[in-house]
């Protein structure tokens, strides 16, 4: 039989083993369950955060935003891997090692065999899975902690059991009393009082057993404290995640499918005025005004039953919400659905947009006010342009007509002063209009082929008399590599050069002004020219160099009174140079003088085919042209009629569009000059009516006349049916060139024009005015000999034309008639020049059927011309 001591030892050992195993098992289970709960909570938070944050980028296929959001979340959390797949299992984002495609998700820590907690989360949009989230969380620290605790508990248990067996043999007579203490201690420890100790009396076996038991309970207490600390850390992480949610700038609200609010962050509290405790557990409709509040539940139920969403899943829309105080406020709401542990939940992001809407309204009002002010300014400038240009047309036109008269020296001086003053006023008006276009961003460059050399020489010749009269020089230096023709805006280039040269002459009293040009750089599609205007004038102080290109800026207010000017010219030059792809700069050394240098980029071009005619040839070719002038201003009528009558045009006048239509029924016209602003029926209406007539009236060329110099008006005129556009004040050369171009074009296209009529009757055989000017330019005694040379040359050319006519050698006709046209115009043979011009036009248009009759006409007219020149003394 076993002794009582043995039974006691065995009994105590069994009890100790049971207690220790129970405690160790319970502690380990609690520790494992705690870690598992924390891990699941952490996984839920991450999937919720990922679902909410990445939904919009995934649906919008904004990969850069998806990468940025996912990368930020990965950096802030301990994650083994993170993968996002679309519906075709294509990876949208990958962090860490890619998981096995068909790996089974883990449910608890016991199932983990690879140190990673695997989780799969479907991401839903409108009840459809648009992506899958694969998440792996490291559990190695948890497993290590559990193994360490288990090993430690087992070691402690074995140590305690060994100690208890050893002590049991020594219990003796004290066993019963010590057993009571052990039972009490075991009970206390079972209730979680790990700091309970057995009183030790003496040094016998029972005392040692009590001491060993106390040591065991101390170790258990240490283990418990470590577990408690670990639990605290897990709870702290959960609080950190909650803090992150509450620090989001937008309101974050979650609710279940019944509309009950589950969470309400701090930003939402600020937006709606509710504390989270007042909202969580309540219906979300408390944040909605009517009628949304009454309609919400039905909408959610229809959505859950498969109806199409209106807000859920959208990128965000503006709706109206209600604060706690009953005030309504506009918000931007984005709602997404997620499924967590089989439950359908909804996450809403809310942003208060009331301030932004107010700012947008303020911006719209400011924009409308600015546009209204700009429109008013444009209307004012348009009106002022028209009102100023109309009398300026009369002034400059009359001065131009006076300039053709014989005047004495003082009268010529007065006339020159008046012309200069009127042109200065016109320049000032153009500067103001250009500056207004620059401010509005409406200034655009035209593109045409032109010769840089001709532009420079034209500016040089224009200002040379002014420089000579002032006693200074004006020189032109051209680089050897200057191209003959370029593509660009010759008018704007001329404007910049004229402004710089004009300033140079204005501020130079000794020395002179030099113009330079050279090719600076060359590319495959364009070239860069550098222009320079240097003067020896008064110079510019260094501190004012940067201010000179600002609008309305002059070096000294007194300069405006002494030299004139608005201070806009250089500002306009800088903008024009910018438009031409270059830059402008200014150098002014302390010794005096200034040097303006600017570059401009141009395209490549070939010489245009259009022929340049001199004034005498223009006058001859316009003899007999029938022009209908539509103009309501008597002054402008007088100017235009005088300009046209001087070159032999027949002019009829109409004061409005109705009279234009009536005049077209009485007589044929070769061209119409149409003012746009007239009473009763304006030019716009008259053009539309004419273009709606039957041929040939609808084909009559029309040149629009207006004091409105804006490019958009030009475009509207051409679109309305006008062939050309001339601004007032009318310049004689521009007007005559425009008429001649349209008349010539009408002849070349086969339209009934002025050529056939002009050939026989309208132009005089000999223009005495041309001969008078020729005598003044040469010498009266030399004129008969010069005319004999002309007749001899004409005889030879007419003989060649007659022979070519018999052989139908039309190329020879073209070669001979072209120089005959120019020489006849030069020597006053107006009718011969007109017939030659018509024949030359037919040659260029290859109108072979008409050339036979035109050659016979030319030969007949030449007989009359030759007889007059040979038989009458000049």
C-alpha positions, 0 to 999 in steps of 0.5 A, a space after each residue: 500500500 502507498 503511504 500517506 506521504 506518498 499519497 500526499 506527495 502524489 496528490 499534491 503533485 497532481 494538484 500542482 500539475 493540474 493548476 499549473 497546466 490550467 493556468 498556463 493553458 488559460 493564459 496562453 489561450 487568453 494571449 492567443 485570443 487577444 492577439 487574434 482579436 487585435 489582428 482581426 481588428 487591424 485587418 478590418 481597419 486596413 481593408 475598410 481604409 483601402 476599400 474607401 481610399 482606393 475605390 475612386 482611383 481604381 474606378 477612374 483608372 487613375 494608377 498614379 493616385 492608386 499607387 500614391 494612396 496604397 504606398 502611403 498606407 503600406 508605409 504606415 502599417 506593418 504589412 507582408 504583402 498587399 495586392 490589388 487585382 481587377 476583375 481579370 486578375 490583373 495586378 493593379 498594385 503590388 507590394 511585397 511577394 506576390 501571393 499564390 493566386 488560389 491561396 486559402 485565407 486564414 481564419 485564426 492563428 492556429 491555421 497559419 502555417 507560413 507566418 503570414 495571416 492571409 486575407 482576401 477582401 472583395 471590393 464592391 461597386 454597385 453590388 459588383 466586384 470591381 477589384 480584389 484585395 489580397 492582404 498579408 499581415 506578419 504574425 511572426 512576432 505574435 507566434 514567437 511571443 506565444 511560443 516564448 510564453 508557452 515554453 516559459 510556462 512549461 519550464 516554470 510548471 516543470 520547475 514547480 512540479 519538481 519542487 513540489 515533489 521534492 518538498 512533499 517528501 518533507 512535508 510530514 506533520 505540517 502537510 495538512 496545515 500547509 495544504 490549506 495554505 496551498 489551496 487558498 493560494 491556488 484559489 487566489 491565483 485562479 481568480 487572477 491574483 497572481 501576487 498572492 503569497 503563502 506565509 512561510 514558517 520555518 525551513 522544513 519541507 512545507 516551508 520550502 514548498 510554500 516558498 517554491 509555490 510563492 516563486 511560481 506565483 511570482 513568475 506567473 505574475 511576471 508572465 501576466 504583466 508581460 501579457 498585459 503590456 502586450 495587450 496594452 500595445 495592441 489596444 494602443 495600435 487600435 486607438 492610433 487607427 481610430 485617431 487617424 480616422 478622426 484626423 481626416 480633414 473630411 467628415 467620415 461616417 459609416 452606417 449599416 444597411 438599415 441606415 444606423 450610424 456606426 462611426 462619426 469622426 471629428 471632422 463630421 462633428 465640426 461640419 454637422 455640429 453634433 457630437 459623435 455620441 449623439 449620432 452613433 446608433 441613430 439613423 443617418 436621416 437626422 443629418 438630412 433636410 426634407 424631402 431627402 429625409 423622407 425619401 432616404 429609406 426607400 432609396 436605400 431599400 431600392 438600392 439593396 434590391 438592385 436599383 441603380 444608385 444615384 449617390 452610392 459609388 459616384 465620385 461625389 456630388 453636391 447635396 444639401 445637409 442639415 446641421 444640428 441647429 437646423 441650418 442648411 449647408 451645401 456639402 460634397 458627398 461621396 458614398 461607397 459600399 463595402 462588405 465586412 464579415 458578410 455585412 453590407 456597410 456604407 462609408 460616406 466622405 463629407 466636405 463642407 463646400 459652402 465657402 468654396 461656392 461663395 468664392 466661386 460665386 464671387 469669382 463669377 461676379 468679378 469675371 462678369 464685371 471684368 468682361 462687362 468693363 472690357 466690353 464697354 471699353 471695346 465698344 468705346 474704342 470702336 465708337 471713338 475709332 469710327 468717329 475719329 477716323 471719319 473726319 481724319 479721312 476727310 482731313 488727310 484726303 483733302 491734304 493729299 489732293 492739295 499736295 497734287 496742286 502747284 503751291 508756293 513755298 510757304 503754302 507747301 510748308 503749311 501743307 506739310 505741317 498739316 499733313 504731319 500733324 494729321 498723321 501724328 494724330 492717326 499714329 496716336 489713334 493706331 497706338 491706342 487701338 493696338 494697345 487695347 488689342 494687346 490688353 485683350 489678347 486679340 492682336 494677331 500677326 498676318 502671314 505673307 511673303 515680303 522682302 526685308 530689304 524692301 521694308 528697310 529701304 522703305 522705312 529709310 526712304 520715308 524718314 530720310 527727308 526728316 533726318 536731312 531736314 534736321 541736319 543728321 544722317 540716316 544710314 542703312 547697313 545690310 548683312 550679306 546673308 540677308 534673305 531676299 524673301 521671308 514669310 511673316 507680317 511686313 506691316 508689323 515689322 515696318 511698325 516696329 522699325 518706324 517707331 524705333 527710327 522715329 524715336 532715334 531721329 526725334 531724340 538725336 540733334 547731332 550725328 545720326 541714326 543707323 539701321 542694321 539688319 543681318 541673319 542671326 540663326 537658321 533652322 529647318 523651318 524658319 530663320 532669325 533676323 536681327 535688326 538694330 537701330 542705333 542713334 547718337 542722341 541724348 541717351 537714357 539713364 541706366 536706372 530707367 532702362 527697365 521702365 522704358 518698355 512699360 506703357 505710358 512711360 516716358 523718361 521725363 514728363 517734359 519730353 511729352 511736351 517737347 517731343 510729343 508721343 503717348 509713351 505707348 510705342 515701345 510697349 507695343 514694339 515689345 509685344 509685337 517682337 514677342 509675337 514674332 518670336 524674338 526679343 528686344 533689348 536696349 543699350 545706352 552707354 554713359 557717353 550718350 546715344 542708344 542702341 535698340 536691338 530686336 530679333 524676329 523669326 520668319 518662315 521661308 518664302 519665294 518671290 510672289 507672282 504679283 506684279 508691282 505697278 508704278 503710279 503712271 501705269 496704275 492711272 492708265 489701267 484704271 481709266 474708264 473703270 465705273 465705280 459705285 461709291 456708297 458713302 453718306 459723309 459729304 466730306 468722304 464722298 468728296 475725297 474718294 471721288 477726287 482720288 478716283 476721278 484723278 485716275 480716270 474712273 467714272 464714279 457714281 455716289 449713293 448715300 445708303 444701301 437702298 440707293 446702291 440697289 437702285 443704282 445697280 438697276 440703272 447702269 453696269 458697274 465694275 466695282 462697288 466701294 461700300 461704307 458699312 455705317 449708313 442710314 436706312 440700309 447699312 453696308 452689311 445689309 446691302 452686301 447681303 442683298 447684292 450677293 443674293 441677286 442673279 448673275 452678273 450683279 451678284 459677282 460685282 467686286 465689293 470693297 468695304 470701307 469702315 473707320 473700325 480698324 479691328 481685325 474681327 471686323 475685317 473677318 466679318 466683312 470678308 465672310 459677308 461677301 466683300 472681297 477687300 477691306 479698307 480702313 479710314 482714313 483712306 490712303 490713295 495708293 491702298 485704295 487704287 491698288 485694291 481696285 486694280 487688283 479686283 478689276 484685274 482678277 475679274 478679267 483673268 477669271 473671265 467675268 465681264 469687266 472694264 477691259 473691253 469697254 476701256 480698250 476702245 473709248 474710255 482711256 485717252 489715246 495720249 494722257 497729257 498729264 503723264 507727258 507733263 510730268 515726264 517733261 518735268 522729270 527729264 527736260 522739255 528739249 529731250 522729250 521728243 527724242 525720248 518719244 521717238 525711241 518709244 515709237 521705234 521700240 513699239 513698232 518692233 514689238 507690234 511687228 513681232 506681235 502681228 507675226 506671232 498672231 499669224 502663227 498663233 505663237 501665243 508665248 511670243 505674244 506674251 513676251 512682247 506685250 508685257 514690256 509694251 504695257 509698261 512703256 506705253 503707260 510710262 509715255 502716256 499712251 493710255 489707251 494702248 497701255 489699257 489694251 496691252 494690259 488686257 491682252 497680258 491678263 489674257 495671256 496669264 490666264 491662258 484664255 486663248 480664245 480671246 487673244 486673237 480679238 485682243 491682238 487685233 484690238 491692240 494693233 488697231 489702237 496702236 495705229 491711232 496712237 502712232 499717228 497721234 505721236 508722229 503727226 502732232 508736235 509735243 
